[in-house]
Amino acid sequence: MTVAADNSVSIEMQWSVIPPPLNDVTNNTGLHDIEENNNNNTQTAQTILSSVQKNDDPTLDTAGIDGTSVMDRSLISNTASESNQSQNSLSSYLSGQLNDEEEYHHLNSNSIDTTVTEATMSQLSSLTKDEDSTKIPISSAVASVTSETTTLSSPTLIVAQTPQHQKKITCESTTVDAVPCKRTCEEPTIDYRNDTVVKRARADEFSPSSSSFMTQPKDWCRRCGTTETPRWRGGPLGRHTLCNACGLRWKNVGCPDEGYNSPTYPPPELPPNMRPKTSLPKLRAPKPKITRPTKETSPKISEMNNSKATETSSDTAQDIKHIIINTPGYDELPKIPNNVLLRKRKQFLIAGLYSPTYKEIQLPTKGISTKRPPRVSWKKGAFNSDGSSQFRLPLPIHQGEFLLNTECEFSLPADILQEHYGGCLRQISNYTKIKTNIYVGRRPCKTDHQAAKCQCEVPSDEKTPGCGDDCLNRMLFYECDPRTCPCEDKCTNRRFQQKKYITDLEPFPTTHRGWGLRTLVAISKGELVTEYRGEVITHQMVKERMNTIYKGQQNFYFLDYGNGEVIDAGLKGSEARFINHSCNPNCHIEKWGLKGELFVGVFASRDITAGEELFYDYNFSTFGESGDDQLCRCDSDICRGTIGKKRRENAM
Ligand SMILES: C[S@@+](CC[C@H](N)C(=O)[O-])C[C@H]1O[C@@H](n2cnc3c(N)ncnc32)[C@H](O)[C@@H]1O
């Protein structure tokens, strides 16, 4: 501090020792920042002090307090009183203008960013008496800082500002009592009083005996001193005390001879309760090596038994290097030559399972050739003229070579040929067997339409059938109703109801007519052979199906149902769909009424022998316009030449 002749006071501040910011203990970066700004602070202090002296406006303090460094007001006042009049004027100014508690608190509340420091009077006296010295050793003032700065007796003066980086230098004397705080901090409300790490770090930093403020890293290896490792590992000194390499070494090998105190960062001596529990790694005895002794080195069993007692008493677990397998009769085992492997070496196949011969595979030594392999000629056979195979892969083991070297016409196997010649190989056209007609587009008639009551007499004996050929219902192609028929159970006019069909019928492939149907049993004349069942559709549907699903086909299964409807057995039907047309048939079609619907039956026109193919004349059925032109191959003597409707001339 220097008092000039014009009563101006100039203070030059120089921070001999500036502690690093508390929040940057480890990297020490804040120390350099403050040192660099030291000169700026000095100049700013001078400027503000001069302005304080010259400016009579008491609001100056509140107007220029943001980001200011603070100096004790009592320091200023004592300095002024002991130095000269200018200092007295400064002190009076300060005491007069700021000797108001409210104003002080107003000042302090608005200048919460200010640093409040106090120095003792003696230090100020020693400072101010030395007029040659224009530098204030803050480090010496630091030792006598008190906590009375918040009282009115020792008001605070704002003397300096740090406009360069606008970092707020704050200090709360009530927070840190013994150590002045000069740290740049954006969070002035953090209380570090109870932070032992901070206290210890600050004490170490401000300690004269400290290693010139050497900042210790957060983690360093206690063995090699490195601070960088991909992973910190635990050691005998605790967690995260060894680097990855040293930690692995300690874990696998144990404690090294040189210990774990790093020469670079000697770890502080921890209190006893914080010392890590060090436990020496358990030294394991080396695993006993089981060796198979040779005949020369293996002792006799008797010798081993004799020396067993002495060996076990004298040897320890660590001294045991070899354990000899004490197997009775072991020395009598045959000696195995050294060049013979105890375990058989795995043998790899050099050829596939389908190879007729074992061939040595010569793999290319200089890479795989990009040349296209020669084309294989199947006519040449498996091998070339020189005996080399023209195939890269082995041939099938059994018939590969034979098949390749033998040319023959394709023929079916004998069993299949036998079925083919027997006419059993043809695939029957797919259709669905149904037990009753399916009415497409309408519902079946469920009216309780009763047939007329016949006037048949009840047969006198059991041999006489009821409702025979003279039954009125029979003659009208109606089946009798069992509820009204006088013959009751003896009525024989109920064949469709009783499903008295010939069961032994068989579809078979014909030579010229496709599939046909034959009987395996003899059928008497007039007997109901089978019922022609299928989908009952309209003529319109017939046309649609002819143009769609049956387009291009030769076989048709339409049969006139009556009443403008047709039975189509192409998709769904009975075995009657296989009966072919014949101009001289052995069966005929009859339509019988029952319960309001029609039942189409194939009846025997004559006695039919077993095995005979069944035919009926399609003339009875409407086969469509195309059916007129279809050639008939019934092979009968009276064949009309075409199937379908009888021509008028033929009928004539
Ligand atoms: C109801 S199917 C008979 C079963 C047929 N053969 C089959 O293989 O499914 C009628 C068709 O059989 C053939 N067909 C029936 N009788 C024939 C005959 N006498 N001559 C030639 N073809 C006949 C015709 O192709 C006719 O469209």
The ligand as a MOL file (V3000), in Angstrom:
LIG
                    3D

  0  0  0     0  0            999 V3000
M  V30 BEGIN CTAB
M  V30 COUNTS 27 29 0 0 0
M  V30 BEGIN ATOM
M  V30 1 C -69.9340 -91.8010 -66.5720 0
M  V30 2 S -68.4280 -91.8450 -67.3230 0 CHG=1
M  V30 3 C -67.9660 -93.4740 -67.2370 0
M  V30 4 C -66.6820 -93.7350 -66.5190 0
M  V30 5 C -65.5190 -93.3420 -67.3650 0
M  V30 6 N -65.2080 -94.3400 -68.3770 0
M  V30 7 C -64.3450 -93.1330 -66.5240 0
M  V30 8 O -63.2360 -93.5120 -66.8860 0
M  V30 9 O -64.5210 -92.5520 -65.4920 0 CHG=-1
M  V30 10 C -68.8290 -91.5090 -68.9690 0
M  V30 11 C -67.6540 -91.3320 -69.8500 0
M  V30 12 O -67.0660 -92.5990 -70.1210 0
M  V30 13 C -66.6900 -92.6630 -71.4610 0
M  V30 14 N -67.4520 -93.7390 -72.0320 0
M  V30 15 C -68.4640 -94.3230 -71.4620 0
M  V30 16 N -68.9480 -95.2830 -72.2650 0
M  V30 17 C -68.2150 -95.2510 -73.3860 0
M  V30 18 C -68.2750 -95.9920 -74.5880 0
M  V30 19 N -69.1370 -96.9330 -74.8410 0
M  V30 20 N -67.3620 -95.7050 -75.5570 0
M  V30 21 C -66.4530 -94.7380 -75.3340 0
M  V30 22 N -66.3920 -94.0280 -74.2120 0
M  V30 23 C -67.2680 -94.2810 -73.2420 0
M  V30 24 C -67.0190 -91.3580 -72.0870 0
M  V30 25 O -65.9140 -90.5930 -72.1160 0
M  V30 26 C -67.9970 -90.7860 -71.1620 0
M  V30 27 O -67.9350 -89.3980 -71.1440 0
M  V30 END ATOM
M  V30 BEGIN BOND
M  V30 1 1 1 2
M  V30 2 1 2 3
M  V30 3 1 2 10
M  V30 4 1 3 4
M  V30 5 1 4 5
M  V30 6 1 5 6
M  V30 7 1 5 7
M  V30 8 2 7 8
M  V30 9 1 7 9
M  V30 10 1 10 11
M  V30 11 1 11 12
M  V30 12 1 11 26
M  V30 13 1 12 13
M  V30 14 1 13 14
M  V30 15 1 13 24
M  V30 16 1 14 15
M  V30 17 1 14 23
M  V30 18 2 15 16
M  V30 19 1 16 17
M  V30 20 1 17 18
M  V30 21 2 17 23
M  V30 22 1 18 19
M  V30 23 2 18 20
M  V30 24 1 20 21
M  V30 25 2 21 22
M  V30 26 1 22 23
M  V30 27 1 24 25
M  V30 28 1 24 26
M  V30 29 1 26 27
M  V30 END BOND
M  V30 END CTAB
M  END
